[in-house]
Amino acid sequence: MPKAYVLINVKSQHRVKETLVALRRKKGVASADAIFGPYDVIAVIEGQDLEDLSNTVIGDLYDLGHIKNSTTCIAID
């Protein structure tokens, strides 16, 4: 099962908790946590295949409206 780590910057620090709650409800999101550093949130995304993974990252996450930008790191094993 493919897995990706998505490092997320939220548009406003006041929306981090709201973003976490919304992410955790999304299909394919295995976990989501607030973090310190250059990013606000890290999410672990799992899918049946790379296409499923891509649909979650590109479609579902940005539909939240709170995400400013993100970096996706696909796990190789």
PEZI-V743306 format. One record per helix or strand of 3 or more residues. SS is the DSSP state (alpha for helix, beta for strand). FROM is the first residue (numbers start at 0). LEN is the number of residues. Records with the same first field share a line. If there is no record, write none. Layout:
SS->FROM-LEN  FROM-LEN
This chain:
beta->2-8  28-6  40-6  66-8
alpha->12-13  49-11  61-3
